[in-house]
Amino acid sequence: MDNFLLEKMKAESIFRLEQLGIDKDIVATMKNSNDEIYDEIFVNEVFNVEYVGLVPKIVKYKVDDLPEQTVLKNREGEWDCLPYFGINHGGLCIFYVTSNEEEWEFDRDSIDENYQSAYVYNELYPDLSEFGDIFFEKTPRGGLIRIG
């Protein structure tokens, strides 16, 4: 993937984080990242839905340690899309920006409707992991909860 496209994808990921209402400190950290591909992304850990509305638990995941990372690469082992955020709630859901710019407007519109394309990793049955849309709800403190 060429650097110009990658920079556009990173800018798109920042736009989406802001549109999602993710905590401003997290957006600033991602904005200031000098990594060619993000080395780490933030994942909203959701274990107790009633508690999450108070304080989202958002932790860093090393991208190379994600079980999904091989799926998000093309046959040459290069990134085909840019992972930028995740939700761990009923499966690890990774939000990403595709390298196909024609899809970006649709992805932006879907955020306004509270759903987004993601790769959902199924820990119990990895063969059932898949790309698809997930529905989410925003928490008052800059996190997300998967609702479908």
Number of C-alpha atoms within 10 A of each C-alpha: 10 6 9 8 13 18 13 14 24 21 15 20 23 19 14 22 21 16 12 20 16 22 16 13 10 19 18 12 11 22 14 9 13 9 9 10 17 16 16 20 21 23 23 24 20 20 13 9 13 8 11 19 16 12 12 21 15 21 12 15 15 11 17 12 11 15 14 21 16 14 18 20 14 11 10 7 11 11 19 18 21 21 27 25 24 24 23 19 17 15 15 22 27 26 25 23 24 20 17 11 13 9 11 16 9 12 18 17 12 15 17 11 12 16 19 22 20 22 24 24 23 17 13 9 8 12 9 10 18 15 14 11 16 17 17 19 15 15 17 15 15 20 25 29 21 20 12 10
